[in-house]
Amino acid sequence: MAAPDLFGILDVVKKLTAPPGMETAHVDGFSWARNGLSYGDSTKLTADDWNRIIANLRVVLIASGVDLTTLDPADPALLKTVLELYLGAAVTDILSGVDVGGYGMMAKAIYDANNDGLIDIDHGGTGAASLIDAADNLSAMSADIASAATTDLGDATGINVRITGTSAISSFGSAPDGAIRRLTFAAPLTLTYNAASMILPGAADMQVAAGDTALMQSLGSGNWRMVGFLRASGAPVIDTIILKQGANPLPTAEGDARWDTDDNIIVVGDGAGQKLFLAAPAGVATGDLFYASGPKVLTRLPKGAARRTLRMDAGATVPEWGGGNGPADAVLEDQKASGVNGGSSAPGDGAWAIHALNTKVRDPYNLMALAGNVFTPATHGWVEWQVTANAIPIQARLFDVTAGVEVATGIGGRGNSSPDTACIAVGGGVVVGGHAYRLEYRTGATRADGLGLAFGFGSIEVYARLKYWGDA
């Protein structure tokens, strides 16, 4: 025969009246028995049933060391009291020799497993007895996390995390709203900006370097905001400065910098007026010069070639490079040994004859070729000449051998023969780079020493000189 349901758990719900003194323990649907009699269809407890219950409870309590004299037979919560006493005695036996402090035996067993009197961090405590130790324990170092497109900070084992690797990071995964992670980057990488899930200073991607640190705060739902950043180099987080802007700004406060949107320049107040900082023109190279082509505009003048001098253009409006204003680029002469005259002035009838030019005195830039009294300049330019004569009239000119034309006739000179006097003919003209030229003369009389009388002082005798200035 099956054992009866002693406490009426399986009975159909009955609206029974609790026996006197048992009202606080009454629950509809549970049967009450009085003197072994049943109420309606409720369960009937026999004397054997009660004896079995009593025997089981007594064995449990006695075996657990519970003092039965402390129990109140009339207590409606007697069974609950019995179970509490039994479980307490059982745990006391399990934790024999363990100091439970003020936690209670069950809490002690769960929350202070190492018996140091402190609630472990894993169970919501700090594991510390002082405020500073608690803060240190809660700032634990996590195991390293390798960088990846999604670097899940929710997997961190502490709030201080070292990020290894160089993979770009576009997400920090999920963590509770408000969670903080202090990151240190072990290698350079890119943090990819996202307006919702990766909010970064400057609303742009960030390049981090080894040793840089960041403070990230979770916004929940996989979204993160950078609330702090420090570069190991000490450089600013964002090196972009956006100035206040306006058309023709006129700041006066010292150090107040503005961007002039009309002229694209920086205007800075100096306490009374403004200082202008103009942008360098495009294409600047070493050696270039700048000049003001307007009140707020700098224009680039490319560097000039060697030998060039700076001058104003023909309209005197802008500077330019040019030649002819400094030492000659090349000098040619008709030289003779000491005591040797310049030569005959034949034919002496006014016909043109070739004047000797036999020595290159100066040509540091190798701009002039000279052979057989004919010279060839490398670039366009200007030449000037001087030709001496003795006791005769003389005139000189520049002749373009390549083109077969006269370029220019110079100023003549007239020497007298009674008494003998010397004179000099001078002139100048434009030359074309690559053309061959010669210096020619004509006289009104023939003399053996008509092209110059020697001094004989022991030094070289010079009877003609031609100077050249190149334009480029």
C-alpha positions as CSV (number, residue, x, y, z in Angstrom):
1,M,0.0,0.0,0.0
2,A,1.4,3.4,-0.9
3,A,2.3,5.8,1.9
4,P,-0.4,8.4,2.5
5,D,0.1,12.0,1.6
6,L,0.9,13.1,5.2
7,F,0.6,16.9,4.5
8,G,-2.2,16.9,2.0
9,I,0.0,18.3,-0.8
10,L,-1.8,16.3,-3.5
11,D,-5.3,16.9,-2.1
12,V,-7.8,18.8,-4.1
13,V,-7.9,22.4,-2.8
14,K,-10.0,22.6,0.3
15,K,-11.2,25.7,2.1
16,L,-10.5,24.3,5.5
17,T,-10.4,26.1,8.8
18,A,-7.1,26.0,10.6
19,P,-7.0,24.5,14.0
20,P,-6.8,27.0,16.9
21,G,-3.2,28.4,17.2
22,M,-2.3,27.3,13.6
23,E,-3.8,30.2,11.7
24,T,-0.5,31.8,10.7
25,A,0.6,28.5,9.0
26,H,-2.7,28.0,7.2
27,V,-2.6,27.7,3.3
28,D,-5.6,26.9,1.3
29,G,-5.4,23.5,-0.2
30,F,-3.4,21.9,2.6
31,S,-5.3,19.5,5.0
32,W,-5.4,19.7,8.7
33,A,-6.0,16.6,10.9
34,R,-7.6,16.6,14.3
35,N,-7.4,13.6,16.6
36,G,-6.9,11.3,13.7
37,L,-10.2,12.3,12.1
38,S,-10.7,13.6,8.6
39,Y,-12.6,16.7,7.5
40,G,-14.6,15.9,4.5
41,D,-12.3,14.4,1.9
42,S,-9.1,15.5,3.5
43,T,-6.3,13.1,4.3
44,K,-6.6,11.1,7.5
45,L,-3.5,10.6,9.6
46,T,-3.3,7.5,11.7
47,A,-1.4,7.1,14.8
48,D,1.3,5.2,12.8
49,D,1.6,8.1,10.4
50,W,2.2,10.5,13.2
51,N,4.7,8.2,14.9
52,R,6.7,7.9,11.7
53,I,6.8,11.7,11.3
54,I,7.8,12.1,14.9
55,A,10.5,9.4,14.6
56,N,12.1,11.0,11.5
57,L,12.2,14.5,13.0
58,R,13.6,13.3,16.3
59,V,16.4,11.3,14.5
60,V,17.3,14.3,12.4
61,L,17.4,16.7,15.4
62,I,19.1,14.4,17.8
63,A,21.8,13.4,15.3
64,S,22.5,17.1,14.6
65,G,22.9,17.9,18.3
66,V,19.8,20.1,18.5
67,D,18.5,20.6,22.1
68,L,14.9,19.5,21.8
69,T,14.0,21.3,25.0
70,T,14.4,24.6,23.2
71,L,11.6,23.8,20.7
72,D,8.0,25.0,21.2
73,P,5.6,22.3,20.2
74,A,2.9,24.9,19.7
75,D,5.0,26.9,17.2
76,P,3.2,26.9,13.8
77,A,6.6,27.3,12.1
78,L,8.0,24.3,14.0
79,L,9.1,22.5,10.9
80,K,10.9,25.6,9.5
81,T,12.7,26.0,12.8
82,V,13.7,22.4,12.8
83,L,15.2,22.6,9.3
84,E,17.1,25.8,10.1
85,L,18.6,24.2,13.2
86,Y,19.5,21.1,11.3
87,L,21.1,23.0,8.4
88,G,23.0,25.3,10.8
89,A,24.4,22.4,12.7
90,A,25.4,20.6,9.5
91,V,27.3,23.7,8.1
92,T,28.9,24.2,11.5
93,D,30.2,20.7,11.2
94,I,31.4,21.3,7.7
95,L,33.2,24.5,8.6
96,S,34.6,23.2,11.9
97,G,37.5,25.4,12.9
98,V,36.7,28.2,10.4
99,D,36.1,31.7,11.7
100,V,32.8,32.8,10.2
101,G,33.1,36.4,11.5
102,G,30.0,38.4,11.0
103,Y,28.9,36.9,7.8
104,G,27.0,33.9,8.9
105,M,28.1,30.4,8.1
106,M,26.6,30.1,4.6
107,A,27.8,33.5,3.5
108,K,31.2,32.8,5.0
109,A,31.5,29.6,3.0
110,I,30.6,31.3,-0.3
111,Y,32.0,34.9,-0.1
112,D,35.2,34.4,2.0
113,A,36.5,31.1,0.8
114,N,40.1,31.9,1.7
115,N,39.1,32.8,5.3
116,D,40.8,36.2,5.4
117,G,37.7,38.0,6.7
118,L,37.2,39.9,3.4
119,I,34.6,39.4,0.7
120,D,36.3,38.3,-2.5
121,I,36.2,40.5,-5.7
122,D,34.6,37.6,-7.6
123,H,31.6,37.8,-5.2
124,G,31.1,41.6,-5.3
125,G,33.6,42.6,-2.6
126,T,37.0,44.3,-2.9
127,G,39.1,41.7,-1.1
128,A,40.6,44.6,0.9
129,A,40.4,46.0,4.4
130,S,41.4,49.6,3.4
131,L,40.1,52.1,0.9
132,I,43.4,52.4,-1.0
133,D,43.8,48.6,-1.1
134,A,40.3,48.3,-2.4
135,A,40.9,50.8,-5.2
136,D,44.1,48.9,-6.1
137,N,42.3,45.6,-6.2
138,L,39.5,46.9,-8.4
139,S,42.2,48.4,-10.8
140,A,43.5,45.0,-11.7
141,M,45.6,44.5,-14.9
142,S,43.9,42.4,-17.5
143,A,45.5,39.7,-19.6
144,D,46.7,41.2,-23.0
145,I,44.1,41.4,-25.8
146,A,45.3,41.2,-29.4
147,S,44.1,43.9,-31.7
148,A,41.6,43.0,-34.4
149,A,38.8,44.7,-36.3
150,T,36.7,43.9,-33.3
151,T,38.8,44.0,-30.1
152,D,36.3,42.9,-27.5
153,L,37.0,44.8,-24.2
154,G,34.2,42.9,-22.7
155,D,36.6,39.9,-22.5
156,A,39.0,41.9,-20.3
157,T,39.9,40.4,-17.0
158,G,40.7,43.8,-15.5
159,I,40.0,47.4,-16.3
160,N,43.7,48.0,-17.4
161,V,44.3,46.4,-20.7
162,R,47.3,46.2,-22.9
163,I,46.4,46.0,-26.6
164,T,49.0,44.1,-28.7
165,G,49.4,43.8,-32.5
166,T,49.0,46.4,-35.3
167,S,45.6,45.5,-36.7
168,A,43.2,48.4,-37.2
169,I,40.4,48.5,-34.6
170,S,36.9,49.6,-35.7
171,S,35.0,48.2,-32.6
172,F,35.7,47.5,-29.0
173,G,32.9,44.9,-28.6
174,S,30.3,45.0,-25.9
175,A,30.5,45.9,-22.2
176,P,27.9,47.3,-19.7
177,D,26.9,50.9,-20.1
178,G,29.3,53.1,-18.2
179,A,32.1,50.5,-18.0
180,I,35.6,52.0,-18.2
181,R,38.7,50.5,-19.8
182,R,42.2,52.0,-19.6
183,L,44.2,50.9,-22.6
184,T,47.9,50.9,-23.4
185,F,48.9,50.2,-27.0
186,A,52.0,48.0,-27.4
187,A,52.4,48.9,-31.1
188,P,51.3,51.4,-33.7
189,L,47.8,51.0,-35.1
190,T,44.7,52.8,-36.4
191,L,41.5,53.5,-34.5
192,T,38.7,53.8,-37.0
193,Y,36.2,56.6,-36.2
194,N,32.5,55.9,-36.2
195,A,30.0,58.5,-35.1
196,A,28.0,56.0,-33.0
197,S,30.3,53.0,-32.1
198,M,33.8,54.6,-32.0
199,I,33.6,58.2,-31.0
200,L,37.0,59.8,-31.1
201,P,38.4,63.3,-30.7
202,G,38.2,65.3,-33.8
203,A,35.6,63.0,-35.3
204,A,38.3,61.3,-37.4
205,D,40.5,58.2,-37.4
206,M,43.4,58.2,-35.0
207,Q,46.9,56.9,-35.4
208,V,48.3,55.6,-32.1
209,A,51.9,54.8,-31.3
210,A,53.5,52.3,-29.0
211,G,53.1,53.5,-25.4
212,D,50.1,55.7,-26.1
213,T,47.3,55.3,-23.6
214,A,43.5,55.8,-23.9
215,L,40.5,55.9,-21.6
216,M,37.4,54.3,-23.1
217,Q,33.9,54.4,-21.7
218,S,31.2,52.0,-22.9
219,L,27.9,53.6,-23.9
220,G,26.2,50.2,-24.1
221,S,25.1,48.3,-27.2
222,G,28.7,48.0,-28.5
223,N,29.2,51.8,-28.5
224,W,32.3,53.4,-27.0
225,R,33.6,56.9,-26.5
226,M,37.2,58.0,-25.9
227,V,37.2,60.2,-22.8
228,G,40.9,60.5,-22.5
229,F,44.1,60.0,-24.5
230,L,47.8,60.6,-23.8
231,R,50.6,60.3,-26.4
232,A,53.8,58.7,-25.2
233,S,55.7,61.4,-27.1
234,G,53.9,64.2,-25.2
235,A,52.5,65.5,-28.5
236,P,48.9,66.9,-28.5
237,V,46.1,64.5,-29.2
238,I,44.9,66.6,-32.1
239,D,47.5,68.9,-33.9
240,T,44.9,70.7,-36.0
241,I,44.1,74.3,-34.9
242,I,41.1,75.9,-36.4
243,L,41.3,79.7,-36.3
244,K,38.4,82.1,-36.1
245,Q,37.6,83.2,-39.6
246,G,36.3,86.2,-41.4
247,A,36.6,88.5,-44.4
248,N,39.3,91.2,-43.8
249,P,39.5,90.5,-40.0
250,L,41.2,93.3,-37.9
251,P,42.1,91.8,-34.5
252,T,43.9,94.1,-32.1
253,A,44.2,92.0,-28.9
254,E,47.8,90.7,-28.7
255,G,48.0,87.1,-29.9
256,D,44.4,87.1,-31.3
257,A,44.9,85.1,-34.5
258,R,42.3,85.1,-37.3
259,W,42.1,83.6,-40.8
260,D,41.4,86.1,-43.6
261,T,39.1,84.3,-45.9
262,D,39.4,87.0,-48.6
263,D,43.2,86.8,-49.0
264,N,44.0,83.4,-47.4
265,I,46.4,84.8,-44.8
266,I,46.8,84.8,-41.0
267,V,46.2,88.1,-39.2
268,V,47.4,88.4,-35.6
269,G,46.7,91.3,-33.3
270,D,49.8,92.9,-31.7
271,G,48.1,95.0,-29.1
272,A,47.5,98.0,-31.3
273,G,47.2,96.8,-34.9
274,Q,47.7,93.7,-36.9
275,K,50.6,91.6,-38.2
276,L,50.1,89.8,-41.4
277,F,51.5,86.3,-42.1
278,L,51.3,85.6,-45.8
279,A,51.4,82.1,-47.3
280,A,54.4,81.1,-49.5
281,P,53.5,80.8,-53.2
282,A,53.2,77.4,-54.7
283,G,56.3,75.6,-56.2
284,V,58.9,77.2,-53.9
285,A,62.4,76.0,-54.5
286,T,65.7,76.7,-52.8
287,G,67.1,80.1,-53.8
288,D,63.7,81.5,-54.8
289,L,62.9,85.1,-53.8
290,F,59.5,86.5,-52.8
291,Y,58.2,90.0,-53.6
292,A,55.0,91.8,-52.7
293,S,52.7,91.9,-55.8
294,G,49.9,93.4,-53.7
295,P,49.2,94.5,-50.1
296,K,48.6,90.9,-48.9
297,V,50.1,88.8,-51.7
298,L,53.5,87.3,-52.1
299,T,54.8,86.3,-55.5
300,R,57.6,83.9,-56.2
301,L,60.6,85.0,-58.3
302,P,62.5,81.8,-59.2
303,K,66.1,81.8,-58.4
304,G,68.3,83.4,-61.1
305,A,71.1,81.7,-63.0
306,A,74.7,82.2,-61.9
307,R,76.1,85.7,-62.6
308,R,72.6,87.3,-62.8
309,T,71.8,90.4,-60.8
310,L,68.4,91.5,-59.5
311,R,66.9,94.5,-61.1
312,M,63.5,96.0,-61.8
313,D,61.8,95.3,-65.1
314,A,61.4,97.9,-67.9
315,G,58.2,99.2,-66.4
316,A,59.8,99.4,-62.9
317,T,56.9,97.4,-61.5
318,V,58.3,94.0,-60.5
319,P,61.9,92.6,-60.0
320,E,63.6,90.4,-62.5
321,W,67.0,88.8,-63.0
322,G,69.2,90.3,-65.6
323,G,72.8,90.8,-66.7
324,G,75.1,93.7,-67.4
325,N,74.9,95.2,-64.0
326,G,77.9,93.5,-62.5
327,P,81.4,92.3,-63.5
328,A,81.6,91.1,-67.1
329,D,81.0,87.4,-67.6
330,A,83.8,87.2,-70.2
331,V,86.7,89.5,-71.2
332,L,88.7,89.2,-74.5
333,E,91.8,91.2,-75.4
334,D,94.3,91.8,-78.1
335,Q,97.6,91.3,-76.2
336,K,101.2,91.6,-77.4
337,A,104.5,91.1,-75.6
338,S,106.2,94.0,-74.0
339,G,107.6,96.4,-76.5
340,V,105.6,95.1,-79.4
341,N,103.4,97.6,-81.2
342,G,99.7,97.0,-81.9
343,G,100.2,96.5,-85.6
344,S,99.6,98.3,-88.9
345,S,96.5,100.3,-89.4
346,A,96.2,99.2,-93.1
347,P,94.5,99.4,-95.4
348,G,93.9,103.0,-94.1
349,D,91.4,103.9,-96.8
350,G,88.3,103.6,-94.7
351,A,87.7,99.9,-95.5
352,W,86.8,97.6,-92.6
353,A,89.5,95.2,-91.4
354,I,89.5,92.5,-88.7
355,H,91.0,93.5,-85.4
356,A,92.9,91.0,-83.4
357,L,91.3,89.4,-80.3
358,N,93.7,86.7,-79.2
359,T,93.4,86.2,-75.4
360,K,90.5,85.2,-73.2
361,V,91.2,87.1,-69.9
362,R,88.0,86.1,-68.0
363,D,85.4,83.5,-68.6
364,P,84.6,81.8,-65.2
365,Y,81.3,80.3,-66.4
366,N,82.7,79.1,-69.8
367,L,80.3,81.3,-71.7
368,M,82.7,82.4,-74.5
369,A,84.5,80.6,-77.2
370,L,87.4,82.3,-79.0
371,A,89.4,81.1,-82.1
372,G,91.1,83.0,-85.0
373,N,89.9,86.4,-83.8
374,V,86.3,85.2,-83.8
375,F,84.3,84.8,-80.6
376,T,81.0,83.0,-80.0
377,P,78.9,83.7,-76.8
378,A,76.9,80.8,-75.3
379,T,73.9,83.0,-74.5
380,H,72.3,86.2,-75.6
381,G,73.8,89.3,-74.1
382,W,75.6,92.6,-74.5
383,V,79.2,93.4,-75.4
384,E,81.3,96.6,-75.1
385,W,84.6,97.3,-76.7
386,Q,87.6,99.6,-76.6
387,V,90.2,99.9,-79.5
388,T,93.3,102.1,-79.3
389,A,95.0,103.9,-82.2
390,N,98.2,106.0,-82.6
391,A,98.3,109.2,-84.6
392,I,95.4,108.3,-86.9
393,P,91.6,108.5,-86.8
394,I,89.9,105.1,-86.0
395,Q,86.4,103.7,-85.8
396,A,85.3,100.1,-84.7
397,R,82.3,98.0,-85.1
398,L,80.7,94.6,-84.1
399,F,80.1,92.2,-87.1
400,D,77.9,89.1,-86.9
401,V,79.8,86.5,-88.9
402,T,76.9,84.0,-88.7
403,A,74.3,86.4,-90.0
404,G,76.7,88.3,-92.3
405,V,75.6,91.7,-91.0
406,E,76.9,94.6,-89.0
407,V,75.5,94.7,-85.5
408,A,76.7,98.1,-84.3
409,T,79.3,100.8,-85.0
410,G,80.9,102.5,-82.1
411,I,82.2,106.0,-81.3
412,G,85.4,106.8,-83.2
413,G,88.5,108.5,-82.0
414,R,91.0,110.8,-83.8
415,G,94.7,110.8,-83.1
416,N,97.1,113.5,-84.5
417,S,100.3,112.9,-86.2
418,S,102.0,116.3,-85.4
419,P,102.7,115.8,-82.7
420,D,101.7,112.1,-82.4
421,T,98.8,111.5,-80.0
422,A,96.8,108.3,-79.3
423,C,93.0,107.9,-79.2
424,I,90.4,105.2,-78.3
425,A,87.3,104.1,-80.2
426,V,84.5,102.6,-78.1
427,G,81.1,100.9,-78.7
428,G,78.6,98.3,-77.7
429,G,76.0,96.0,-79.1
430,V,73.6,93.1,-78.5
431,V,74.8,89.6,-79.3
432,V,72.8,86.4,-79.9
433,G,73.8,83.2,-78.2
434,G,75.5,80.8,-80.6
435,H,76.4,83.3,-83.3
436,A,80.0,84.0,-84.3
437,Y,81.3,87.6,-84.1
438,R,84.4,89.6,-84.8
439,L,85.6,93.1,-83.9
440,E,86.5,95.2,-87.0
441,Y,88.1,98.6,-87.4
442,R,88.7,101.2,-90.2
443,T,91.2,104.1,-90.3
444,G,91.9,107.1,-92.5
445,A,95.7,106.5,-92.8
446,T,98.2,103.7,-92.7
447,R,100.9,103.5,-90.1
448,A,103.0,100.5,-89.0
449,D,102.2,101.4,-85.4
450,G,98.7,102.7,-86.2
451,L,96.9,100.2,-83.9
452,G,98.9,101.2,-80.9
453,L,102.4,102.3,-79.8
454,A,104.1,100.0,-77.3
455,F,105.3,101.2,-73.9
456,G,108.0,98.6,-73.4
457,F,107.8,98.6,-69.6
458,G,108.2,94.9,-69.4
459,S,104.5,94.0,-68.9
460,I,102.0,92.9,-71.5
461,E,100.8,95.4,-74.0
462,V,97.0,95.6,-74.5
463,Y,95.5,97.2,-77.7
464,A,91.9,96.1,-77.7
465,R,89.4,94.9,-75.1
466,L,85.9,93.4,-75.4
467,K,83.6,92.7,-72.4
468,Y,80.5,90.4,-72.5
469,W,77.5,90.2,-70.1
470,G,75.1,87.3,-70.7
471,D,71.4,87.7,-70.2
472,A,70.7,84.2,-68.8
